[in-house]
């Protein structure tokens, strides 16, 4: 998907993406990054051994708040439309709503509106 150290380093250096990493005892166990221009949450990933410990929720919330601080009234992401996957319930539990639209990969577009 084009996620490489080189490509993302350039995006970060050019202030095109923002985000956070989750650390446990000095080791990166997760990360969340977003596009500062479109309001899209590009990626949220947590190491399997750290699933269910709150890292994903905290990373997503911090990244969302950072986007809100940049003036976004709503943000969006693409996620699986399949209820059998954990991501489906995860985002909805945190208040993300379906837009009933899909990207070219078949992922559902979800949005989070700020009050």
C-alpha positions as CSV (number, residue, x, y, z in Angstrom):
1,X,0.0,0.0,0.0
2,X,3.0,2.3,-0.2
3,X,3.7,2.4,3.5
4,X,7.5,2.5,3.7
5,X,10.0,4.1,6.0
6,X,11.1,6.4,3.2
7,X,7.6,7.4,2.0
8,X,6.2,8.0,5.5
9,X,9.3,9.9,6.7
10,X,8.8,12.3,3.8
11,X,5.1,12.8,4.6
12,X,5.9,13.5,8.3
13,X,8.8,15.8,7.4
14,X,6.5,17.8,5.1
15,X,3.7,18.0,7.7
16,X,1.3,16.1,5.4
17,X,0.5,13.5,8.0
18,X,0.2,13.5,11.8
19,X,-0.1,10.8,14.3
20,X,1.1,9.0,17.4
21,X,2.9,5.8,18.3
22,X,2.1,3.6,21.3
23,X,5.0,2.5,23.4
24,X,5.3,-0.3,26.0
25,X,8.6,-0.3,27.9
26,X,10.2,1.7,25.1
27,X,9.1,-0.5,22.3
28,X,6.6,0.6,19.6
29,X,3.5,-1.6,19.9
30,X,1.1,0.5,17.7
31,X,0.6,3.6,15.7
32,X,-2.1,5.8,14.1
33,X,-1.6,8.3,11.4
34,X,-3.9,10.7,9.5
35,X,-3.8,13.0,6.5
36,X,-3.7,16.6,7.8
37,X,-5.2,18.0,4.6
38,X,-8.2,15.6,4.1
39,X,-9.0,14.5,7.6
40,X,-8.6,10.8,6.7
41,X,-7.3,8.4,9.3
42,X,-4.9,6.5,7.2
43,X,-3.8,3.7,9.4
44,X,-4.3,2.3,12.9
45,X,-2.3,-0.7,13.8
46,X,-1.5,-2.5,17.1
47,X,0.8,-5.5,17.6
48,X,-1.3,-8.6,18.1
49,X,0.1,-9.3,21.6
50,X,-1.2,-5.8,22.6
51,X,-4.8,-6.1,21.2
52,X,-7.5,-5.4,23.7
53,X,-5.3,-3.3,26.1
54,X,-6.5,0.1,25.0
55,X,-3.6,1.1,22.8
56,X,-5.7,1.3,19.6
57,X,-8.5,3.3,21.3
58,X,-6.0,5.8,22.8
59,X,-4.0,6.2,19.6
60,X,-7.2,6.8,17.5
61,X,-8.6,9.3,20.1
62,X,-5.3,11.3,20.2
63,X,-5.1,11.4,16.4
64,X,-8.8,12.4,16.1
65,X,-8.3,15.2,18.6
66,X,-5.3,16.4,16.8
67,X,-7.3,16.6,13.5
68,X,-10.1,18.4,15.4
69,X,-7.5,20.9,16.6
70,X,-6.7,21.6,13.0
71,X,-10.3,22.7,12.4
72,X,-11.9,19.5,11.1
73,X,-15.6,19.2,12.1
74,X,-15.6,15.6,10.8
75,X,-13.0,13.0,9.9
76,X,-13.1,9.8,8.0
77,X,-11.5,6.4,7.5
78,X,-12.0,3.3,5.4
79,X,-12.6,0.0,7.2
80,X,-13.9,-3.5,6.5
81,X,-17.6,-3.7,6.0
82,X,-17.6,-7.2,7.4
83,X,-19.1,-7.6,11.0
84,X,-17.0,-10.7,11.5
85,X,-13.8,-8.6,11.9
86,X,-13.0,-6.8,15.1
87,X,-12.5,-3.5,13.4
88,X,-16.1,-3.4,12.4
89,X,-17.4,-3.2,16.0
90,X,-14.3,-1.3,17.2
91,X,-14.9,1.9,15.2
92,X,-18.7,1.8,15.7
93,X,-18.3,1.4,19.5
94,X,-16.2,4.6,19.5
95,X,-18.9,6.6,17.6
96,X,-17.8,6.2,14.0
97,X,-20.8,6.1,11.6
98,X,-21.2,4.6,8.2
99,X,-21.6,6.9,5.2
100,X,-23.0,4.0,3.2
101,X,-20.2,4.6,0.7
102,X,-17.2,2.4,-0.2
103,X,-13.8,2.9,-1.7
104,X,-12.3,1.2,-4.7
105,X,-11.1,-1.7,-2.5
106,X,-14.6,-2.4,-1.1
107,X,-13.8,-0.8,2.3
108,X,-16.7,1.1,3.9
109,X,-16.2,4.8,4.6
110,X,-16.9,5.7,8.2
111,X,-16.9,9.2,9.6
112,X,-16.7,10.8,13.0
113,X,-18.4,14.1,13.6
114,X,-17.2,16.4,16.3
115,X,-19.8,18.2,18.5
